[in-house]
Amino acid sequence: MLGLKFRRQHPVGPFIADFYCAELSLVLELDGNVHLDPIQYEKDRYRDDWMAERGIGVIRVWNREADEENIKRLIARFLAMRR
């Protein structure tokens, strides 16, 4: 995707990322309904904060919105924000 390599189920610190791109230091998480649970939501926030403190970007996408075009758009936006 966009000429980038993403590793699936890749360890990042104490976590397992759904997808990780080392070149961009970017995690892509695909979230389902379990992430609507308040306890899971707090765990996700902790995880995202942990990664941000280490310079790792996180993009979260709902499973139902995880088509290739949407993900490409989100990655392009991420890249533009990093410039």
N, C-alpha and C positions, 0 to 999 in steps of 0.2 A: 504494500500500500504506500503510494507516494515514494516508492523506492527505498522505504525504510524497513529495517528488520525488527519485527516484534517477536519476542520469545513468549510462549504460552506457559502459564502456571510457573512463573519465574520467582524465585526467592528474592525478596528485597528486605533486608534487615530481618526482623522477626515475622514478616508477613509474606504471603504468597500473592503476587500480583496476577490478575487474569492475563494481562499482556504487558510486557515491558520492552521498551526501546532504549537500549544503552546509549546509542548515539545522541538521543535527545534528553536522556535521563527523564523519561516519561512513562507513566503507568496509565494504562487504559483499563478501566473497570466496567464490566457489564453487570448492571444491577437488576434484580428481579424484585418481586413484591416483598420478599423478606426484608428488604432495605427500608420499607415503610415503617417497620416496627421501631418504636422510640429507642429501645435498648440497642438495636442494631445500628440505628442512625447515629447514636453517640459513639459507638465503636468505629463506625466509618469516619466520623469527624476526627477522632483521636488518630486514626491511621493516616488520614490525609494531612493532618497537622504534623505528624511525625515525619512524613515524607517531605513536606514543604520545608521543614527545618533543616533538611539535608539537601535541599536544592532539587528535589525530585518533583516534577509536575504530575498532577493527577487529573485525568479526564474521566468523569463518570457518565455513563450512557445507560438509559433504561433499555432493557433487552428489546422491547418492542420498537425502539428507535435506532437500533444498532445496524442500520444498513450501511453499505460501503460509502455511499455519497455523504451521508450525515457524518460518519466518522472522519472522512477526508476533510470535510468542512471544519469540524472541531479541531483537528490537528493543525490545519492551516491557520485558524484563529489563534491557537496556542503558539505557533511559530511567530506569528505577527506580534503577539504580546511580548515575546522574549527579546525582540529586537530593540 
